[in-house]
Amino acid sequence: MKKTKFITKIIGLGLCVIFLSNLSCNDPKTKSNNSSEVSPLFFKLSLAQWSIHRMIRENNYDPYNFASFAKELGFEGIEYVNALYDDVMKSDDKKSAIEVFIEKSKSLADENKIKNVLIMIDGEGDLSSSDPIKRNEAIENHKLWIYAASKIGCSSVRLNLYGEKDPDKWISNSINSLTALSTYAKEYNINVIVENHGRITSNIPLLMQVINGVNMDNCGTLPDFGNFCISDEGYGSIFDGSCKKAYDIYNGISEMMPRAFGVSAKSYDFNSEGFETNIDYNRMLKIVKDQNYKGFIGVEYEGNRLSEIEGIKATKNLLVNIGNEM
């Protein structure tokens, strides 16, 4: 009897071990849900408001819904575009209007537990103009948005360098304006960053001469994956043949990354496998990662075939998938 009982206990323990092993180790659902096996991304994800500019401009979508919109799509941060706020840009009292923008934007970001990353500044004058009156007016206009960025908790403002085509004059004027704005922004703990945004600003060797010429630790770049048309007649797309002269996109990102305070993941269209059809995202993210960049990468969908929401999701999914593989 004792021997029989002992054998019975051994068999019972064996079945129990097999059952527990199958439940916890061999169940693929249990394994895939183990958070320790999911590689963390080397970057954080933000959404650029330009991704929904058609919704705002054509469908009367309220730009102040931006924080909740981005949160619902799973983003950690948001990047504002000042030109999409008509209540500020068309106001006769811009200083008062910006205070309202600050109050609303900070409150909504806090409510949705999302990080305000940067403000993209457009339409506030030519910082590279050879006309000192125009240039100084543009500097003062940009200061309002630097102040706003600091109040809502951003780390940076993105600006443009337009107003002069002659390379030597452009470099000199740009350095002067950026130095003035970076000095002002330093008091607010804000970075002043320049995007490759078409025309001379997408001539990356010239742009880096400006950034290095300023030589301040809060002055840098916002590399954009797609904006590399350097033709004088306008932006133009380097992918549809409308741009007459373009800079190499991969060399451009490589050259801008050492001074980058942000990265803009521009996208246009996707194939059936989810890859961007114009830009090698694997190659781009490797360039970014190799620079030990760990900040925000902003999704900026600019295509026409997919809806803005579908394009945003496709871009985000591609970044996450490649990021996990890295």
Backbone bond lengths (Angstrom), bond angles and torsions (degrees), N, CA, C in turn:
res aa  C-N    CA-C-N  psi(-1)  N-CA   C-N-CA  omega(-1)  CA-C   N-CA-C  phi
1 M - - - 1.470 - - 1.517 110.33 -
2 K 1.320 117.38 -41.79 1.453 120.46 -178.45 1.526 110.33 -63.41
3 K 1.361 115.27 -40.89 1.461 118.99 179.99 1.523 111.01 -66.17
4 T 1.327 116.43 -38.78 1.475 120.93 179.74 1.513 111.08 -64.75
5 K 1.347 115.95 -44.31 1.470 120.15 178.94 1.520 110.95 -62.38
6 F 1.331 117.21 -40.79 1.471 121.00 -179.33 1.538 111.10 -62.30
7 I 1.338 115.32 -43.85 1.467 120.24 179.75 1.523 110.56 -64.48
8 T 1.327 115.67 -39.61 1.473 120.52 179.65 1.520 110.60 -62.31
9 K 1.343 116.55 -43.55 1.463 120.51 179.02 1.521 111.84 -62.67
10 I 1.353 115.84 -41.78 1.463 120.33 -179.81 1.524 110.64 -62.52
11 I 1.330 116.95 -43.74 1.466 121.58 179.53 1.530 109.97 -62.72
12 G 1.350 115.63 -41.82 1.465 120.55 -179.82 1.516 111.98 -62.88
13 L 1.330 115.37 -44.14 1.462 119.47 179.16 1.527 110.84 -64.14
14 G 1.321 115.93 -38.02 1.464 119.92 179.77 1.515 111.51 -64.03
15 L 1.336 116.76 -43.98 1.466 120.22 178.77 1.513 111.15 -63.76
16 C 1.329 116.21 -37.88 1.468 120.74 179.36 1.524 110.92 -63.57
17 V 1.337 115.25 -44.68 1.466 119.61 179.61 1.515 110.49 -62.14
18 I 1.362 115.84 -42.39 1.467 119.76 179.54 1.516 110.82 -62.79
19 F 1.339 116.79 -42.79 1.468 121.56 -179.70 1.531 111.16 -62.47
20 L 1.352 115.36 -47.93 1.464 119.10 -179.52 1.515 111.21 -65.35
21 S 1.339 116.15 -36.69 1.463 119.65 179.68 1.515 110.72 -64.03
22 N 1.354 115.97 -43.36 1.465 119.66 179.34 1.511 111.31 -65.93
23 L 1.310 117.23 -36.19 1.463 121.64 -177.38 1.517 111.87 -69.53
24 S 1.349 116.55 -44.53 1.457 118.85 -171.32 1.519 114.47 -98.73
25 C 1.354 117.11 -25.10 1.458 118.46 -173.13 1.521 113.64 -109.17
26 N 1.334 116.88 -37.14 1.455 118.78 -172.81 1.523 113.18 -96.68
27 D 1.320 118.22 -6.98 1.462 121.53 178.55 1.526 109.15 -78.35
28 P 1.349 119.12 113.68 1.462 120.70 -176.93 1.508 112.90 -61.75
29 K 1.316 117.71 -29.03 1.468 120.10 179.41 1.514 110.42 -67.63
30 T 1.343 115.10 -42.48 1.458 118.82 178.66 1.520 110.58 -63.42
31 K 1.335 116.27 -40.65 1.456 120.64 -178.19 1.526 111.70 -66.37
32 S 1.332 116.90 -43.68 1.460 120.04 -176.87 1.511 112.55 -70.37
33 N 1.335 116.37 -21.34 1.455 119.24 -179.86 1.520 113.07 -88.41
34 N 1.322 116.93 0.46 1.456 120.86 179.02 1.524 108.79 -75.63
35 S 1.337 117.23 107.21 1.460 121.21 -173.45 1.516 112.81 -62.08
36 S 1.344 117.42 -22.80 1.459 119.81 -178.27 1.527 111.57 -69.89
37 E 1.354 117.18 -16.82 1.444 120.54 -178.43 1.522 111.94 -93.85
38 V 1.339 118.72 -1.79 1.459 122.18 177.96 1.521 108.55 -94.98
39 S 1.329 115.92 118.83 1.460 119.79 -177.69 1.517 110.46 -70.53
40 P 1.333 118.71 130.44 1.464 120.35 176.99 1.520 110.27 -71.11
41 L 1.324 116.52 146.67 1.461 120.58 177.69 1.517 109.80 -69.67
42 F 1.323 116.71 150.19 1.465 119.87 177.56 1.522 111.62 -82.40
43 F 1.336 116.71 -3.19 1.456 122.32 -179.94 1.520 109.95 -133.93
44 K 1.337 115.57 170.38 1.459 122.20 173.83 1.521 108.99 -108.48
45 L 1.325 116.66 153.68 1.460 120.87 -175.15 1.522 112.06 -105.43
46 S 1.334 115.29 128.20 1.462 121.37 173.67 1.526 108.82 -125.06
47 L 1.315 115.77 164.77 1.465 121.26 178.99 1.518 109.27 -117.83
48 A 1.325 115.67 125.11 1.462 120.94 176.18 1.528 108.93 -80.62
49 Q 1.324 116.37 130.99 1.458 121.23 -176.46 1.528 112.43 -63.62
50 W 1.343 116.82 -22.68 1.457 119.31 178.18 1.520 111.55 -60.75
51 S 1.329 117.43 -22.43 1.462 121.56 178.61 1.523 112.22 -60.89
52 I 1.332 117.06 -21.78 1.475 120.00 179.97 1.530 111.06 -119.23
53 H 1.345 116.78 29.01 1.466 118.32 -176.87 1.524 112.56 -66.34
54 R 1.338 117.39 -30.85 1.471 118.87 177.73 1.529 111.37 -71.37
55 M 1.318 116.41 -37.68 1.462 119.72 176.18 1.528 110.55 -59.62
56 I 1.326 116.01 -40.32 1.460 120.93 -177.79 1.532 111.22 -75.58
57 R 1.317 116.59 -46.75 1.463 120.19 -174.02 1.523 113.89 -81.18
58 E 1.321 117.05 -32.41 1.461 120.15 -175.43 1.526 113.38 -103.88
59 N 1.316 117.17 -28.42 1.462 120.26 -175.66 1.525 113.10 -113.71
60 N 1.343 115.99 11.05 1.473 121.90 176.04 1.523 113.49 57.98
61 Y 1.326 116.07 33.17 1.462 119.79 175.48 1.531 108.50 -72.48
62 D 1.322 116.11 132.93 1.463 121.35 -176.42 1.535 110.14 -70.88
63 P 1.339 118.27 118.49 1.472 119.45 -179.65 1.521 113.05 -61.32
64 Y 1.328 117.41 -20.87 1.459 119.70 178.79 1.535 112.59 -76.97
65 N 1.323 117.08 -2.10 1.466 120.72 171.83 1.527 111.75 -86.18
66 F 1.324 115.62 1.13 1.463 121.10 -172.53 1.526 113.33 -56.81
67 A 1.314 117.36 -45.20 1.470 120.78 -176.34 1.526 111.34 -61.91
68 S 1.327 117.48 -47.05 1.469 120.50 -179.34 1.525 110.76 -68.48
69 F 1.326 116.99 -36.66 1.466 121.98 177.91 1.527 110.52 -60.23
70 A 1.333 116.54 -48.97 1.467 121.28 -178.65 1.523 111.27 -66.30
71 K 1.311 116.74 -38.93 1.459 120.91 179.95 1.526 110.85 -62.82
72 E 1.324 116.55 -41.62 1.466 120.53 -179.85 1.528 111.57 -63.00
73 L 1.331 116.47 -28.61 1.460 119.98 179.72 1.531 112.68 -90.11
74 G 1.325 117.00 4.16 1.460 120.59 172.62 1.512 116.18 87.99
75 F 1.343 117.34 22.24 1.462 119.90 179.24 1.530 111.00 -89.81
76 E 1.320 114.49 152.51 1.462 121.09 179.95 1.524 111.94 -94.68
77 G 1.335 116.42 -26.18 1.464 120.63 -177.78 1.514 112.10 -139.24
78 I 1.349 115.82 166.09 1.462 120.84 178.75 1.529 110.56 -135.31
79 E 1.338 114.81 149.09 1.454 123.00 -178.48 1.534 108.33 -123.13
80 Y 1.317 116.33 113.67 1.461 122.24 -174.99 1.524 111.73 -80.22
81 V 1.338 115.95 154.30 1.464 123.26 171.17 1.526 106.91 -121.37
82 N 1.320 116.76 110.86 1.469 120.07 -173.62 1.526 112.77 -59.74
83 A 1.348 116.72 -33.33 1.461 120.89 -175.92 1.525 113.13 -66.21
84 L 1.323 117.83 -13.55 1.458 121.06 179.48 1.526 112.74 -87.80
85 Y 1.334 116.38 0.07 1.469 120.80 -179.60 1.530 109.39 -107.53
86 D 1.325 115.40 86.18 1.465 120.53 -178.76 1.520 112.27 -62.00
87 D 1.340 116.75 -28.90 1.464 119.53 -179.47 1.522 111.74 -63.79
88 V 1.331 116.49 -23.20 1.462 120.99 176.46 1.527 110.87 -97.06
89 M 1.319 115.92 -51.52 1.463 120.83 -172.08 1.530 112.90 -65.85
90 K 1.320 117.54 -28.73 1.463 120.71 -178.61 1.527 112.60 -103.81
91 S 1.309 116.05 9.84 1.460 120.10 -178.61 1.527 111.05 -79.64
92 D 1.328 115.72 144.56 1.464 120.92 174.51 1.531 111.11 -78.72
93 D 1.320 115.39 -14.35 1.465 121.05 178.73 1.530 107.68 -128.09
94 K 1.326 115.06 78.14 1.462 120.59 -172.51 1.524 112.45 -64.46
95 K 1.320 117.79 -34.49 1.461 119.93 -179.82 1.526 111.34 -62.06
96 S 1.319 116.50 -43.28 1.467 119.93 178.36 1.531 110.53 -69.20
97 A 1.338 116.13 -39.47 1.458 120.39 -179.51 1.528 111.16 -64.21
98 I 1.323 116.76 -37.07 1.465 120.28 178.76 1.531 110.75 -66.80
99 E 1.315 117.23 -33.83 1.465 119.72 177.04 1.526 110.44 -62.97
100 V 1.330 117.11 -37.81 1.472 121.05 176.63 1.524 109.60 -67.15
101 F 1.331 116.55 -43.13 1.469 121.27 176.52 1.527 110.19 -56.94
102 I 1.316 117.04 -45.20 1.466 122.03 -179.91 1.520 111.01 -60.17
103 E 1.314 115.76 -49.27 1.469 120.37 -177.24 1.528 111.28 -61.40
104 K 1.327 116.80 -46.28 1.467 120.99 -178.32 1.527 111.30 -67.81
105 S 1.317 116.47 -47.66 1.467 120.80 -174.11 1.522 111.89 -65.98
106 K 1.321 116.57 -40.73 1.468 119.74 178.95 1.525 110.43 -67.13
107 S 1.321 115.65 -44.66 1.456 120.33 -178.98 1.521 111.70 -62.22
108 L 1.325 116.94 -45.25 1.463 120.60 -177.90 1.528 111.85 -69.27
109 A 1.321 117.48 -36.42 1.465 120.45 176.81 1.524 110.36 -65.76
110 D 1.324 116.59 -43.76 1.467 120.90 178.21 1.525 110.74 -62.61
111 E 1.318 115.50 -43.12 1.468 120.98 -179.12 1.525 111.37 -60.75
112 N 1.331 115.94 -37.51 1.465 120.47 -178.28 1.526 113.09 -94.96
113 K 1.335 115.58 3.91 1.471 121.05 178.27 1.537 110.96 52.89
114 I 1.329 114.94 52.03 1.452 120.89 -179.45 1.523 109.02 -128.88
115 K 1.322 116.77 146.85 1.459 122.44 -174.62 1.526 111.38 -86.40
116 N 1.336 116.60 128.32 1.455 121.02 169.72 1.524 108.00 -79.24
117 V 1.337 117.45 117.28 1.461 122.09 -171.20 1.520 112.01 -95.95
118 L 1.334 116.57 -53.50 1.467 119.53 -177.53 1.516 110.69 -158.93
119 I 1.330 115.13 165.90 1.461 122.15 172.15 1.517 107.63 -117.88
120 M 1.331 116.55 126.88 1.456 121.90 174.65 1.530 108.10 -89.48
121 I 1.314 116.57 120.35 1.463 121.76 -174.13 1.523 110.04 -102.07
122 D 1.329 115.57 120.23 1.463 122.33 175.26 1.524 108.47 -130.16
123 G 1.321 115.78 158.56 1.460 120.49 172.21 1.509 115.82 70.30
124 E 1.327 117.47 23.09 1.467 119.65 -178.65 1.530 112.52 -115.43
125 G 1.337 116.71 25.72 1.457 119.94 175.13 1.514 113.64 104.42
126 D 1.326 114.92 164.79 1.466 121.87 -176.07 1.525 111.80 -95.10
127 L 1.316 114.75 108.30 1.458 120.49 -177.74 1.522 113.16 -74.82
128 S 1.329 117.19 -13.90 1.458 120.00 179.99 1.525 113.00 -107.95
129 S 1.311 116.08 12.51 1.469 120.14 179.83 1.529 111.30 -63.93
130 S 1.334 115.23 146.03 1.466 119.91 175.62 1.523 111.63 -84.68
131 D 1.313 116.23 -3.32 1.460 121.38 174.47 1.534 107.61 -88.04
132 P 1.331 118.10 110.96 1.472 120.15 -175.38 1.523 113.31 -61.17
133 I 1.324 118.16 -31.10 1.464 120.72 179.15 1.527 110.09 -66.87
134 K 1.336 116.51 -47.87 1.460 120.67 178.63 1.526 111.06 -63.27
135 R 1.318 116.06 -41.10 1.465 119.91 -178.19 1.525 111.11 -65.99
136 N 1.312 117.66 -43.31 1.464 120.67 179.41 1.525 111.80 -67.47
137 E 1.333 116.16 -34.74 1.469 119.63 176.28 1.526 110.19 -64.62
138 A 1.330 116.30 -41.62 1.462 120.60 177.89 1.528 111.16 -63.44
139 I 1.317 117.18 -39.99 1.466 120.95 178.20 1.522 110.58 -60.15
140 E 1.325 116.76 -45.94 1.469 120.43 -179.48 1.524 110.96 -64.67
141 N 1.326 117.34 -38.98 1.468 120.58 177.87 1.523 111.45 -62.61
142 H 1.331 116.60 -40.46 1.464 120.50 -179.35 1.529 112.12 -69.18
143 K 1.305 116.76 -29.09 1.469 120.16 179.57 1.528 111.56 -60.94
144 L 1.331 117.37 -34.24 1.465 120.50 179.02 1.524 111.11 -60.83
145 W 1.332 115.69 -39.04 1.460 119.14 -178.39 1.530 112.06 -79.12
146 I 1.308 117.37 -28.36 1.473 120.25 172.50 1.524 109.41 -63.25
147 Y 1.320 115.28 -43.94 1.469 120.90 176.41 1.526 110.22 -60.02
148 A 1.336 116.40 -46.20 1.468 120.46 -179.58 1.523 110.80 -62.10
149 A 1.323 117.03 -43.07 1.468 120.91 -179.69 1.524 111.12 -59.09
150 S 1.318 116.34 -40.83 1.463 119.61 -179.91 1.524 111.40 -66.74
151 K 1.320 116.48 -37.77 1.467 121.02 -176.92 1.528 112.95 -70.43
152 I 1.346 117.01 -29.54 1.465 118.39 -179.43 1.533 112.09 -97.47
153 G 1.337 116.76 3.99 1.461 120.08 172.85 1.512 115.98 90.51
154 C 1.331 117.60 17.74 1.468 120.33 176.24 1.524 110.13 -73.59
155 S 1.323 115.32 163.38 1.463 120.17 174.96 1.521 111.81 -103.48
156 S 1.354 116.93 -18.21 1.468 119.75 -173.48 1.522 112.26 -148.36
157 V 1.331 114.00 161.11 1.465 121.78 163.86 1.518 107.34 -124.79
158 R 1.338 115.56 140.85 1.463 120.89 175.94 1.521 108.32 -104.16
159 L 1.337 116.66 131.38 1.456 120.08 178.89 1.520 110.75 -128.67
160 N 1.338 115.55 173.15 1.464 122.67 -179.77 1.518 110.20 -111.94
161 L 1.319 116.15 153.81 1.459 121.49 177.29 1.522 109.44 -119.78
162 Y 1.333 116.28 84.67 1.453 122.16 178.17 1.527 110.25 -119.62
163 G 1.350 115.51 167.00 1.452 119.71 173.36 1.510 115.53 124.97
164 E 1.330 116.90 -11.57 1.466 120.75 -178.99 1.522 108.81 -149.55
165 K 1.337 116.01 134.89 1.467 120.53 179.64 1.517 112.71 -97.68
166 D 1.311 117.09 -29.07 1.467 119.82 179.24 1.534 108.87 -65.37
167 P 1.328 118.15 120.49 1.473 121.05 -174.00 1.523 114.45 -55.56
168 D 1.328 117.75 -44.77 1.462 120.16 -178.01 1.526 111.57 -64.78
169 K 1.336 116.45 -45.00 1.471 120.29 178.65 1.524 110.59 -66.88
170 W 1.325 115.00 -38.54 1.468 119.30 179.61 1.525 110.91 -61.87
171 I 1.304 116.59 -45.55 1.466 120.67 179.74 1.530 110.42 -61.20
172 S 1.314 117.12 -47.58 1.467 121.24 -178.50 1.528 111.84 -63.10
173 N 1.331 116.53 -48.35 1.469 120.51 -179.89 1.527 111.58 -63.33
174 S 1.324 115.58 -41.13 1.468 120.23 -178.85 1.522 111.46 -64.88
175 I 1.326 116.40 -42.52 1.468 120.17 178.32 1.526 110.61 -61.30
176 N 1.318 116.61 -42.51 1.471 120.38 179.89 1.526 111.59 -61.78
177 S 1.325 116.63 -46.65 1.461 120.24 -178.70 1.523 112.07 -67.96
178 L 1.324 115.94 -43.87 1.467 119.55 -179.60 1.527 111.55 -65.70
179 T 1.297 117.15 -36.72 1.463 120.44 177.81 1.521 110.49 -63.77
180 A 1.336 116.45 -44.20 1.467 120.24 178.67 1.520 111.50 -62.93
181 L 1.331 117.27 -44.54 1.462 120.89 -177.93 1.525 112.15 -72.85
182 S 1.317 117.25 -37.57 1.474 120.25 178.57 1.523 110.82 -66.83
183 T 1.324 116.50 -36.95 1.464 120.65 176.71 1.521 110.22 -64.35
184 Y 1.320 116.58 -44.47 1.467 121.30 177.90 1.539 110.28 -64.50
185 A 1.346 116.63 -44.81 1.457 121.42 -176.38 1.521 112.93 -67.14
186 K 1.322 116.44 -26.88 1.463 120.07 -179.23 1.521 111.21 -60.66
187 E 1.326 116.30 -34.09 1.462 120.42 178.70 1.531 111.35 -65.34
188 Y 1.321 116.41 -24.53 1.463 121.84 -179.02 1.527 112.49 -103.17
189 N 1.332 117.27 5.46 1.462 122.22 -179.60 1.530 111.56 60.47
190 I 1.332 115.04 41.63 1.462 121.89 -179.52 1.525 109.96 -116.24
191 N 1.330 115.44 138.49 1.455 121.62 174.02 1.526 110.03 -88.02
192 V 1.308 116.86 139.80 1.463 122.83 176.18 1.520 107.30 -105.84
193 I 1.334 116.38 115.05 1.458 119.74 -172.90 1.530 111.15 -125.30
194 V 1.320 114.98 147.98 1.459 122.23 -176.43 1.519 109.24 -116.26
195 E 1.325 114.75 132.15 1.467 122.04 178.45 1.521 109.70 -96.06
196 N 1.325 116.00 146.85 1.465 120.30 165.81 1.528 106.46 -70.99
197 H 1.340 116.05 102.22 1.464 120.30 -167.14 1.520 111.99 -125.54
198 G 1.319 115.85 35.84 1.454 120.86 177.22 1.514 113.57 92.15
199 R 1.334 114.82 160.71 1.461 123.60 -179.33 1.535 110.65 56.13
200 I 1.294 118.02 -138.60 1.459 120.86 -173.15 1.530 112.28 -65.59
201 T 1.339 117.56 -24.03 1.470 119.83 -179.95 1.523 112.40 -69.73
202 S 1.341 116.93 -16.41 1.462 120.61 177.55 1.522 112.67 -95.51
203 N 1.330 116.19 2.73 1.467 120.93 170.34 1.529 105.74 -84.78
204 I 1.299 116.16 90.93 1.468 121.51 -165.76 1.530 114.23 -62.50
205 P 1.324 120.88 -40.20 1.475 118.61 176.12 1.532 112.50 -58.07
206 L 1.350 117.03 -39.17 1.465 119.57 177.72 1.533 110.69 -68.90
207 L 1.327 115.88 -41.82 1.464 119.41 179.27 1.528 111.06 -60.30
208 M 1.321 117.17 -42.60 1.456 120.14 -178.57 1.533 111.56 -70.82
209 Q 1.333 117.19 -26.12 1.465 119.03 172.29 1.526 110.19 -62.26
210 V 1.333 115.55 -38.35 1.465 120.25 179.01 1.522 110.45 -67.45
211 I 1.331 117.12 -51.90 1.466 121.38 -177.21 1.527 110.60 -59.22
212 N 1.312 116.87 -46.30 1.465 120.53 179.54 1.522 111.71 -70.45
213 G 1.331 115.85 -27.81 1.459 119.33 177.50 1.519 112.65 -70.31
214 V 1.325 116.57 -32.43 1.469 120.30 175.22 1.524 109.67 -67.61
215 N 1.344 114.73 -44.89 1.465 121.50 173.70 1.529 112.96 55.35
216 M 1.342 115.16 49.06 1.465 120.73 173.67 1.519 108.40 -122.26
217 D 1.332 116.55 145.18 1.458 118.99 -172.95 1.520 113.81 -73.47
218 N 1.335 118.80 -8.27 1.463 120.82 176.62 1.526 111.50 -109.87
219 C 1.328 117.03 18.91 1.463 122.07 177.13 1.521 108.50 -118.98
220 G 1.328 116.75 122.18 1.457 119.17 -176.63 1.509 112.96 -156.21
221 T 1.322 115.84 -149.87 1.457 121.42 -171.92 1.524 112.51 -123.99
222 L 1.333 114.36 161.32 1.466 123.00 168.41 1.528 106.61 -126.37
223 P 1.335 117.61 87.93 1.463 120.15 -179.37 1.527 111.57 -64.04
224 D 1.329 116.15 128.40 1.460 122.79 177.74 1.522 108.67 -111.78
225 F 1.346 116.76 128.65 1.459 121.19 -174.42 1.525 113.75 -60.45
226 G 1.340 118.66 -24.56 1.454 119.21 -170.10 1.507 117.65 -116.21
227 N 1.326 119.20 -14.74 1.470 121.14 -172.04 1.527 112.28 -90.21
228 F 1.325 117.01 82.71 1.461 119.19 -177.58 1.526 112.96 -130.95
229 C 1.340 117.17 24.67 1.457 120.28 175.11 1.521 108.85 -85.29
230 I 1.328 117.08 120.45 1.472 120.33 -177.43 1.530 112.27 -107.58
231 S 1.338 117.55 13.25 1.462 121.30 177.42 1.524 110.24 -66.23
232 D 1.317 116.82 141.52 1.465 121.87 -176.37 1.516 113.65 -69.77
233 E 1.340 117.17 -24.71 1.461 118.69 -172.90 1.529 113.74 -74.13
234 G 1.305 117.45 -8.49 1.459 119.05 178.76 1.509 111.58 151.94
235 Y 1.327 114.50 -166.88 1.453 119.09 -177.78 1.523 110.62 -65.02
236 G 1.327 116.84 -70.45 1.458 120.49 -177.27 1.514 111.20 71.06
237 S 1.305 116.66 151.81 1.454 120.59 177.53 1.522 109.67 -100.03
238 I 1.295 116.69 133.31 1.459 120.52 177.93 1.524 110.90 -79.60
239 F 1.340 117.42 -3.73 1.452 120.88 -176.24 1.520 114.03 -108.07
240 D 1.326 118.49 -17.55 1.462 119.45 -178.64 1.526 113.34 -109.59
241 G 1.319 116.90 6.22 1.445 120.65 176.72 1.513 115.35 88.70
242 S 1.334 117.82 -0.80 1.469 120.05 -177.55 1.524 112.72 -81.99
243 C 1.322 117.32 -13.25 1.468 121.24 179.09 1.530 109.51 -94.39
244 K 1.321 116.54 125.60 1.463 121.24 -176.90 1.528 112.69 -80.26
245 K 1.328 116.88 -26.84 1.459 120.10 -178.62 1.520 109.32 -145.22
246 A 1.319 116.25 127.11 1.461 120.24 -176.44 1.521 111.00 -132.06
247 Y 1.323 114.77 155.33 1.461 121.38 175.40 1.521 107.86 -97.33
248 D 1.323 117.64 147.19 1.462 121.15 -179.55 1.526 110.45 -61.70
249 I 1.326 116.20 124.67 1.465 119.71 -171.78 1.530 112.48 -68.21
250 Y 1.314 117.73 -34.98 1.465 120.03 -177.10 1.533 111.32 -77.45
251 N 1.321 116.49 -39.96 1.463 119.30 174.13 1.523 110.04 -63.68
252 G 1.337 115.43 -40.49 1.464 119.82 -179.23 1.517 112.45 -60.08
253 I 1.333 116.88 -47.37 1.471 120.39 179.24 1.528 110.39 -63.25
254 S 1.329 116.47 -41.93 1.472 120.35 178.86 1.524 111.69 -58.86
255 E 1.325 116.46 -40.34 1.458 120.83 -177.13 1.527 112.56 -75.60
256 M 1.320 116.78 -27.16 1.471 120.30 -179.23 1.525 113.41 -86.38
257 M 1.325 117.24 -27.77 1.458 120.95 -171.66 1.531 115.66 -59.49
258 P 1.340 120.14 -35.10 1.464 117.96 -179.38 1.525 113.98 -59.72
259 R 1.334 118.52 -21.60 1.462 121.17 179.78 1.529 112.12 -115.62
260 A 1.343 116.24 21.42 1.464 120.82 -173.75 1.527 112.53 -82.88
261 F 1.334 115.20 133.91 1.465 122.56 171.27 1.524 110.78 -108.13
262 G 1.296 116.54 -0.22 1.456 122.54 178.89 1.512 108.45 -167.49
263 V 1.339 116.19 167.98 1.463 121.80 177.44 1.522 107.68 -139.42
264 S 1.333 116.03 135.19 1.462 121.00 179.41 1.517 109.60 -109.82
265 A 1.335 116.16 112.67 1.465 122.10 -179.10 1.526 108.96 -87.10
266 K 1.317 116.22 83.91 1.466 121.86 178.47 1.525 109.56 -70.32
267 S 1.323 116.01 141.84 1.463 120.95 177.55 1.522 109.47 -144.40
268 Y 1.342 114.97 154.45 1.462 120.94 -176.47 1.524 112.83 -128.47
269 D 1.333 117.20 -45.53 1.457 119.83 -178.24 1.530 109.70 -158.96
270 F 1.352 115.21 163.72 1.452 120.62 -173.72 1.525 110.25 -136.39
271 N 1.338 116.34 148.99 1.458 120.27 175.46 1.524 110.17 -89.57
272 S 1.323 115.71 -177.39 1.466 120.36 -175.47 1.525 112.60 -66.13
273 E 1.334 117.32 -19.59 1.464 120.95 179.34 1.525 112.25 -91.52
274 G 1.332 116.91 -0.23 1.456 120.27 176.69 1.511 115.22 90.78
275 F 1.338 117.91 8.53 1.462 120.52 179.47 1.528 110.86 -92.33
276 E 1.319 116.56 144.54 1.455 121.62 175.77 1.527 108.05 -66.29
277 T 1.342 117.12 132.24 1.459 120.28 -171.56 1.521 113.93 -82.65
278 N 1.332 118.01 -13.92 1.458 121.00 -177.48 1.525 113.93 -108.28
279 I 1.325 116.10 -26.80 1.463 121.77 -172.19 1.524 110.02 -124.85
280 D 1.318 116.47 131.97 1.465 121.74 176.76 1.531 108.08 -79.93
281 Y 1.333 116.11 95.41 1.458 120.62 -176.76 1.521 112.75 -66.72
282 N 1.328 117.47 -31.54 1.467 119.65 175.67 1.525 110.29 -60.35
283 R 1.314 115.43 -45.39 1.462 120.37 -179.50 1.530 110.77 -66.80
284 M 1.332 115.96 -42.47 1.465 119.78 -179.48 1.531 111.36 -62.66
285 L 1.320 116.67 -47.32 1.467 119.21 -177.58 1.520 112.23 -68.23
286 K 1.322 116.56 -29.21 1.473 118.99 174.99 1.533 110.00 -65.59
287 I 1.335 116.81 -40.96 1.466 120.83 177.11 1.520 110.08 -60.11
288 V 1.328 115.45 -44.84 1.467 121.05 -178.66 1.531 110.19 -64.52
289 K 1.324 116.15 -47.42 1.468 120.60 -177.69 1.525 112.19 -65.00
290 D 1.336 115.99 -37.99 1.463 120.09 -178.67 1.529 112.44 -64.02
291 Q 1.337 116.60 -19.43 1.469 120.74 175.82 1.527 111.76 -88.56
292 N 1.345 115.33 7.75 1.469 121.47 179.34 1.524 111.69 62.27
293 Y 1.327 116.35 31.06 1.462 121.60 178.79 1.516 109.60 -76.20
294 K 1.332 116.45 132.91 1.464 120.87 -177.89 1.537 111.65 -132.46
295 G 1.317 116.36 13.33 1.458 119.76 -177.52 1.519 112.79 -87.41
296 F 1.339 115.29 -156.31 1.450 121.30 -178.76 1.523 111.12 -80.35
297 I 1.321 115.18 140.33 1.464 122.06 166.18 1.518 106.44 -112.60
298 G 1.329 115.56 122.03 1.452 120.25 -175.49 1.517 112.64 -94.32
299 V 1.321 116.48 128.17 1.466 121.85 175.87 1.525 108.69 -75.75
300 E 1.341 116.25 124.14 1.464 120.46 179.23 1.528 108.93 -134.77
301 Y 1.324 114.84 87.25 1.467 120.68 179.54 1.519 109.71 -80.79
302 E 1.344 115.62 132.48 1.460 120.22 -177.34 1.528 112.09 -133.90
303 G 1.325 117.02 19.88 1.453 120.52 -177.93 1.515 113.67 -83.51
304 N 1.333 114.75 175.83 1.462 120.94 -178.76 1.521 114.01 -119.30
305 R 1.323 117.68 -24.55 1.466 119.09 -176.07 1.521 111.46 -71.44
306 L 1.308 117.11 -48.66 1.453 121.21 176.42 1.525 109.74 -83.74
307 S 1.315 116.53 155.14 1.461 119.47 172.25 1.518 108.50 -67.51
308 E 1.323 116.61 163.92 1.460 119.16 -179.49 1.522 111.52 -60.37
309 I 1.314 117.25 -40.76 1.466 120.24 -179.82 1.528 110.54 -66.75
310 E 1.333 117.26 -44.26 1.465 120.19 178.98 1.533 110.98 -63.37
311 G 1.341 116.13 -40.21 1.458 119.97 179.48 1.515 112.61 -65.53
312 I 1.329 116.17 -38.74 1.469 121.09 177.01 1.526 110.13 -61.98
313 K 1.321 116.01 -47.54 1.470 120.44 -179.09 1.531 111.02 -62.71
314 A 1.336 116.59 -41.60 1.466 120.18 -179.18 1.524 111.05 -64.06
315 T 1.335 116.68 -41.25 1.463 120.92 179.28 1.521 110.85 -66.23
316 K 1.315 116.11 -45.31 1.463 121.10 179.47 1.528 110.84 -61.07
317 N 1.335 117.13 -45.33 1.463 120.75 -179.93 1.521 111.14 -61.51
318 L 1.330 116.58 -40.88 1.465 120.07 -179.65 1.525 110.44 -64.59
319 L 1.313 117.51 -44.38 1.463 120.89 178.90 1.524 111.20 -61.88
320 V 1.326 116.84 -43.08 1.468 120.92 -179.44 1.525 110.80 -65.21
321 N 1.330 116.74 -45.52 1.459 120.27 -178.41 1.528 112.34 -61.92
322 I 1.332 115.88 -45.92 1.472 119.56 -179.86 1.529 109.60 -69.60
323 G 1.327 116.25 -41.09 1.456 120.29 179.03 1.507 112.38 -59.61
324 N 1.333 117.76 -40.37 1.467 121.53 178.30 1.525 111.01 -65.70
325 E 1.324 117.24 -36.92 1.467 120.59 179.10 1.527 111.59 -67.38
326 M 1.356 115.40 -28.50 1.468 119.59 -178.93 1.513 111.22 -82.34
